[in-house]
Amino acid sequence: MALDILLVEDDAAVREVLAVPLQKAGFNVIEAADVREARAALLQQLPDLILLDWMLPDVSGVEWARSLKSAPHTRNIPIIMLTARGEEEDRVKGLEVGADDYVTKPFSPRELIARIRAVLRRTTPTSSDEPVEVDGLRLDPVSHRVTAHGANVEVGPTEYRLLHFFMTHQDRVFTRGQLLDNVWGTNVYVEERTVDVHIRRLRIALSGSGHDALVQTIRGAGYRFSRQP
């Protein structure tokens, strides 16, 4: 599955120069000309990484980076600052607000892609065997067990895979087709409505502990797993 990159840059020509090689490298690029557009994009789904220009027309990129890193639902999104300000003081300021890397203009798309992949390697969990937990709901891939506040939760094999995918991709909206590709696999043909059946079964399994509300229906878009309403 292609990773989503939110590119926040006010210069349309620069966005185009960056977006094309990023897409060729396999990334899905979401473009925003300022922080207002970027905030609207975040309401739709959380990206895997943000490329953020320092100088923006409405809010400074470095100030928005500080805001993102202080908010619980966005603090884990890696940020790479893009800027013409190459002085050491500016680089330090960018990193101090929580940016994961700092790329000074001009730079080549090849260098930027290498930086992106390096940041993603550092910030993406390396082991799918690590337990994941959200509000007392815990999934342990090693024991293949789901518990809610310590009590076992009985889920079927498909619901287990669906829950694992959701819990490791929180706060992002997925269409039925994307869920089919990632949970059932691209070589399996099933109707998209099959997803609805298993979502319903998963919610029933989680309802006893009150965790069914974490699996949210986004009308006209798909499904999202989030503790945010």
N, C-alpha and C positions, 0 to 999 in steps of 0.2 A: 504494500500500500504506500502511495506517495505521501511524503511528509509535507505538512502545510507550513509555509513561510509567509508571515505578514511583513510586507515591505512598505515602510512608512517613509516616503520621500516626496517632497513638494514639487520637484522638477520632473515633469512628465517624460522628458527625453532621457533622463537618468534612470527612471523607473523602467523604461523600455529596454535600455541597454543592459540593465541587470536582470530583468524578468526573463528575457529570451534564453540566455545561457543557464539560468537556474532551472527553467522548465526542461531544457535539453538534458540537464543533469538528473532529472527525475523528480524534481520538487514541484509541488503545487503552490503557485504564487498568488497571494491575495494582496492587492495593491490599495494603498491609502495615501492621499495627498497631504493629510494633516492629522492631528491627534483626534479631531472630531470624527473623521471617517474611520480612523483606526479603532476608536472606542465602539463605533457601530459594528464594525467587523467582529470585535471580540464578543459582542452580544449574540452573534450567530454561532460562533464556535471559537474555541481556544486553539491557536496555532502551536506547532511544535517548536517554533523559533521566531523571534522578531528581529528584523533588520531595521534599525531606527536611526534616521538622520538626526544630527545634533540640532541643526538650525531648521525650525519649522515655523510656519506663519502664525499659528495660534498659540501653541504651547511649546516651550523648549523641549527638545528630545530628552535631554538629561533630566529635566524635571519630571517628565512623564515616566521615564525609566525608574526614578525614585518612587513614584506613585505605584507603578506596577509591582515593584519588589516589596512594597509594604502591604499589599492587598493579599489576603489568604488564597484567593482563587487564581491569582496570576503570578505569585512570587516564584513559582518553579519554572516559569517559561524562560528559557535562555534568551538573552538579548545581546546582539552585536551592534555597537554604535558605529555609525558611518559619519565621518566628519573630515573637514579640511583643516581642523585645528590639530596640529601635530605637536604642540609644545608639551613638555613633560607634565606640567601642571594640569593641562586639560585632560591628558590621558589618565592621570591619577584621579581627577574629579569624576570622569566617566566610570572608572572601575569602582570608585568608592560608593557610588549610588547603586551598585549591584550589577552593572553590565558584565557579561561574561567574556567579552573581547572588545577590541577597539581597533577599527581599521581606518587608516588615514587615507584620504583622497589625494592624488589619484591612485587607484589600485586596479589590477586586472581582475576580470570575472573569475579567472582560474584560481587566483589567490583567494578571492572571497569564498569560492566554493570549498576550497581546502580548509579555510578557517571555519566555515559552517560545519563541515563534517567533523572537524576536531572538537568543536564545542558540543556537538550532539553526542559524540563518543563519551565526553566527560560527564554530560548531564543526563544521559539515558541509562536507566538501570541495565546492567549487563546480564543479570540472571533472571530467567523467567521462573525459577524455582523459589524465589523469595516470596513469603506470604505477603498479602496485601490486606489492609484493614481500613474500613471507613465506618466511623460512628458505631463501633462495636461489631460490625459485620466483618468477619475474617475468612479469607479464602487461602488455604494452604495447598499449593500445587504438589508438594512432596507427598503429603498424606491423602491428597485428593479429597479434602474435607472442607465443608463450609460450616461455620459456626456463627451464632449471633449471641453476643454476651456470654460466650462459653457453652451454649447449648447447641447441639447438632441441628443443622437445617438439611432436610432431605430434598435434594434436587436431582433431576434426571441428567444424563450425560450431556445432552444438548444444552440444557439450561445451565449446567456447570460451565461449559465452554463460553456460552453467551455472557454469563456473569463475570468470568475471568477477563474476557475482552473488555467489558464495560469498566471493571474496576481498575484496569491498567490503562484505560483511555478515558479518564473522567473529564466531564465538562465539555465534551465535544459532541456535536450532533452527527449521527450517522443515518444515512438512508437505509431502507430495507436492502437495497442492492449491495451497499457497502458491508452491511452486517452479514449478508449471505456469503460474500467473497471472503471475509475475514474469519467467520465462525464455521461455516459449512465447507468452504473451499471453492475455488474457481472451477474445479472439474466436476462439481456436483450440480445437477440441475434440479432445482425445486422452485415452486412458485414463491413469489415475494411475500404473499399473504401468509406463508408458513411462518415467517418471522413473527407475525402478530400472535399466532397460536402459542409459540414458545415464550414470547414476552408475557403473555397472560399467565402461562404456567409458572414462570419465574416469579411474577408478582404474587401469585397465590402462595408459593413456597416461602416468600419473604414477608408475607403479611402478618404472620404470627408474631414476629418481633418488631413490626412496624417499619421495616426497611423497604417495603414495596414502593414507598414514595420516592425512593432514590432513582427508580426507573421511570423516567419522564417521557411522555409523548409530546413531541413538538409538531403541532398541526402543520401539514403541508411540507414538512421537512423529514421527519423520521423520529429517532429516539435518542435520548441522552441520559447518562448516568451522572447524577450530581447531587450534592447535599444542598446546593443553592436552589431556592424555589424558582 
